[in-house]
Amino acid sequence: MLEIPLSDADWAKVESLFPELHAPRGRPRRSDREILNAILWQRQHKEKWHRLPATFPPQQTCYLRYTMWKNTGVLQRVDELLNVDQTGV
């Protein structure tokens, strides 16, 4: 079972999949590492998004990034790099 939050070693394996983006204005972007930890927690615990613990970023933010990463294949690549079982982290 994958350790959550991700260890520095595990994050180093997947960090290159998440290019650093800077918005010139507005609210600061949530860390991809924080969001990935939330997504992995949700998948591991098989909980609905509204049950995400408050220690993670807002559920809406996590879900939006989840759908974007799933549609672009980023999550599949994360699973491969971290040797995550697709049926239950």
Contacts in CASP RR format, 6 or more apart in sequence:
PFRMAT RR
TARGET T0000
AUTHOR 0000-0000-0000
METHOD contacts of the structure
MODEL  1
MLEIPLSDADWAKVESLFPELHAPRGRPRRSDREILNAILWQRQHKEKWH
RLPATFPPQQTCYLRYTMWKNTGVLQRVDELLNVDQTGV
1 44 0 8 1.000
1 89 0 8 1.000
2 10 0 8 1.000
2 40 0 8 1.000
2 44 0 8 1.000
2 82 0 8 1.000
2 84 0 8 1.000
2 89 0 8 1.000
3 10 0 8 1.000
4 37 0 8 1.000
4 40 0 8 1.000
4 41 0 8 1.000
4 44 0 8 1.000
5 33 0 8 1.000
5 37 0 8 1.000
6 14 0 8 1.000
6 33 0 8 1.000
6 36 0 8 1.000
6 37 0 8 1.000
6 40 0 8 1.000
10 82 0 8 1.000
11 33 0 8 1.000
13 81 0 8 1.000
13 82 0 8 1.000
14 36 0 8 1.000
14 77 0 8 1.000
14 78 0 8 1.000
14 81 0 8 1.000
14 82 0 8 1.000
15 33 0 8 1.000
17 74 0 8 1.000
17 77 0 8 1.000
17 78 0 8 1.000
17 81 0 8 1.000
18 32 0 8 1.000
18 33 0 8 1.000
18 36 0 8 1.000
18 74 0 8 1.000
21 29 0 8 1.000
22 29 0 8 1.000
23 29 0 8 1.000
30 57 0 8 1.000
30 61 0 8 1.000
30 65 0 8 1.000
31 57 0 8 1.000
32 65 0 8 1.000
34 56 0 8 1.000
34 57 0 8 1.000
35 57 0 8 1.000
35 61 0 8 1.000
35 62 0 8 1.000
35 65 0 8 1.000
35 66 0 8 1.000
36 78 0 8 1.000
37 56 0 8 1.000
38 52 0 8 1.000
38 56 0 8 1.000
38 57 0 8 1.000
38 62 0 8 1.000
39 62 0 8 1.000
39 65 0 8 1.000
39 66 0 8 1.000
39 69 0 8 1.000
39 75 0 8 1.000
40 84 0 8 1.000
40 89 0 8 1.000
41 52 0 8 1.000
41 53 0 8 1.000
41 56 0 8 1.000
42 49 0 8 1.000
42 52 0 8 1.000
42 62 0 8 1.000
42 66 0 8 1.000
43 88 0 8 1.000
43 89 0 8 1.000
44 88 0 8 1.000
44 89 0 8 1.000
45 51 0 8 1.000
46 88 0 8 1.000
49 59 0 8 1.000
49 62 0 8 1.000
49 63 0 8 1.000
50 59 0 8 1.000
52 59 0 8 1.000
52 62 0 8 1.000
56 62 0 8 1.000
66 75 0 8 1.000
68 74 0 8 1.000
69 75 0 8 1.000
69 78 0 8 1.000
70 76 0 8 1.000
78 84 0 8 1.000
79 86 0 8 1.000
END
